[in-house]
Amino acid sequence: MDLKEALGKKLNKKEIALLPRSYDIIGSIAILDIPNELKKKEKLIAETLMSISKSIKTVLKKHGKISGRLRTRKLKYVAGLNIKETIHHESGCLFKLDAEKCYFSPRLSNDRIAVARQVKPDEKVLVMFSGIAPYAIIIAKRTKAKEVYAIELNRIANKYANENVRLNKLNNVKIIQGDVKKIIPLLKRKGIKFDRIVMARPQLKDDFLDVALKISKKGTVINFHDFLKEDEMPNAAIEKIDNAVMEFGKKNAIKKYRLIRWKKALEIGPRKWRVRIDFYVF
């Protein structure tokens, strides 16, 4: 029984039509987007959801939009246990997090495993904007990658990332807290370059491609995320890559790249998508 069916006799037709089409489940927490018109019925909706899905122990609702450099949003308690910390299971890995203070989308699970499946034995991998380290940990645990670096600006997410490395009993993941624009030059000065760079970046104006190219080498594969409307896919993202490689190539050895594939990673709104472009540089 789905939520609309379970609420069929408790809400009228107009209220049923206003119910969210879907919701996120992170560990034992469900996160709903409840419209203002249903504010008086939110507790009923939350309790009904918990009754049809016994694994859900807490229901929170979105309170405001994702914003800021850390791309977090306020969550308001609705029903169940009054907590925001949970442990999420995905692809045989465990991820502990605070759902309000750390950006994490369970809807990117298919993208995470798809990227991991590309990783070849002994690759040195960098994950930029790594959050609580889901890409890094899945790659480290599900592949034969030699080493995985994960860089994240959010100090709280970084704390959970370190805890998640311990939870998953990994010894080939290096968690680094800081701004990628400051950390990458430090890695470059140490002579560190990567076979693969995962750019599951937040929705910001800066594409950060120039930063990634600084620690690329011949044959480096870059998994680049962009945010596009349907009529822009994939050309708008490819144009960004063209421009970044051309500018970088004026002063550096890397002057060309080759497109491997592009995929829709996640629908984020009406006719708008998070898109992944895979390419390698040479």
Buried (B, 14 or more C-beta within 10 A) or exposed (E): EEBEEBBEEEBEEEBBEBBBEEBBBBBBBBBBEBEEEBEEBBEBBBEBBBEEBEEBBBBBBBEEEBEEEBBBBEBEBBBBEEBBBBBBEBBEBBBBBBBBBBBBBBBBBEBBBBBBEBBEEEBBBBBBBBBBBBBBBBBBBBBEBBBBBBBBBBEBBBBBBBBBBEBBEBEBBEBBBBEBEEBBEEBEEEEBBBBBBBBBBBEEEEBBBBBBBBBBEEEBBBBBBBBBEEEBBBEBBBEBBEEBBEEBBEEEEBEEBEEEEBBBBBEBEEEBBBBBBBBBBE
